[in-house]
Amino acid sequence: MLELDSTKTTTDIRKNILKLAWPALLMMFLQSVIGMIDVMMIGSIGPTALAAVDMSNRLIMVVVGAISALSIGATALVARYVGAKNHKQANKVMVNALISGIVLSLILALIGFLTSQSLLEMMMVLMEEVDGAVLDQGSIYLRIIFSSMVFALPMMLITAILQGIGDMKTPLYIMIISNICNVVINYLLIFGVGVFPALGVAGAAIGTILSRVVGTIAGFIVLIRGNSILKLELNKSSLKVDFKMIKEIFTIGIPAAIEQLVRQSSQIIYTILIAALGTLTLAANAIVMNIELVPIMIGFGFATAATTLVGQSLGAGKKDLAKEYAKQTAYLSTGLLIVISIPMFIFAHPIIKLFTTDLEVINLVLPILRFMIVIQALFGLIIVLAGALRGGGDTKWPMYSTIVGDWGVRLTLGLLFGYSLGYGLLGFWMAMGVNLFVMAGLNLWRYKSEKWLNIKVTEEEKLAA
């Protein structure tokens, strides 16, 4: 935990932000790079494999959105209790979040495994003829990935809990170990190196599940060993379920989960609409999405710091400090994204060629990617302010702005530009550009209103009010 009492100047504030942000930033950046490496390996098999994995991952992101209620609620509550120096309650949040997560992950894994093919068929409903190869490869990949949710959710929660206390380095180390396993196993099983069979997209999925097993085991070891704030005690009294605490976690987390579901469900519709334009267009969209993960992950890295710092500041009763942390974090993230946009724009063509050598796909991607690079700094503003609001317990506003932006703006204008005006894939990304400006304006307005500073999160705060 940072010493909030010693934070007095803008320099102190920025130092604290960077102290928390750089491990989270590096973690998010490496995660996006690992994702791109996976896509490069899969893309080398061909556009069909790339389209199959991309469609499957869109569905997985919906599930991740649903379970984010636990991770976001856990981070916000742990940060609040740590700021108030109530470590006993912070530990109670940890235990109940993990128990809930294990139960939920088992349910989701079973449902997802049984419905994988039907879900992909739904994604391809607008195709004139369902691409059988995409469906077959995607179904295999999706079943394996759904099975990995029994490890993925606990791993997400461990990361969220540690970030809530201000420990950003340990999740980074866990992620590095996990993703090294992922890349190595993927390479061996996708291409069939040495004695290993060439499993294609199934190999990529197996690499993911095994890396999550490693990451989850490492995370539980960290919690069991403990630190000055959190320690997972494996005894009956410590592992007692507290339904009141679970309710607190979900009260904060459910709006955030709805936000993610809205975003990912709109992405599903978006992918369905693009799938109707053909497999090559779907592959091109997957490349743009994966390259744009870099600025998005940078935004999430700073947003993680904002959530923790705002939550701890408000837990300590320091509203002015919480507001300043939100503002300075937004400045730093947006500024960094402006800087990295310059080389990304200049080297857009070589970057695309890392993913594919198909000239038709490259020509589809290039104008879209350059358009997005010009405006991608808005991701930093949107994501960081949303993270700050969540740290204050205001998880409803980011939900509202996402509903307006992703469903009211992006999909509506996507249909107009992409289909009615005939711009195709470029039209859908033009709609995304408009959406970014709308969401940035909404989140900035909420930040300036200061209403998020007065939300009561914990039961103690509600009783004191």
Buried (B, 14 or more C-beta within 10 A) or exposed (E): BBEBEEBEEEEBBBEBBBBBBBBBBBBBBBBBBBBBBBBBBBBBBBBBBBBBBBBBBBBBBBBBBBBBBBBBBBBBBBBBBBBBEBBEBBBBBBBBBBBBBEEBBEEBBBEBBEBBBEBBBEBBEEBEEBBEBBBBBBBBBBBBBBBBBBBBBBBBBBBBBBBBBBBBBBBBEBBBBBBBBBBBBBBBBBBBEEEBEEBBBBBBBBBBBBBBBBBBBBBBEBBEEEEEBBBBEEEEEEEEEBEEBBEBBBBBBBBBBBBBBBBBBBBBBBBBBBBBBBBBBBBBBBBBBBBBBBBBBBBBBBBBBBBBBBBBBBBBEBBEBBBBBBBBBBBBBBEBBEEBBEEBBEEBEEBBEBBBEBEEBBEBBBEBBBBBBEBBBBBBBBBBBBBBBBBBBBBBBBBBBBBBBBBBBBBEBBBBBBBEEEBBBBBBBBBBBBBBBBBBBBBBEBBEEEEBBEBEBBEBBEEEE
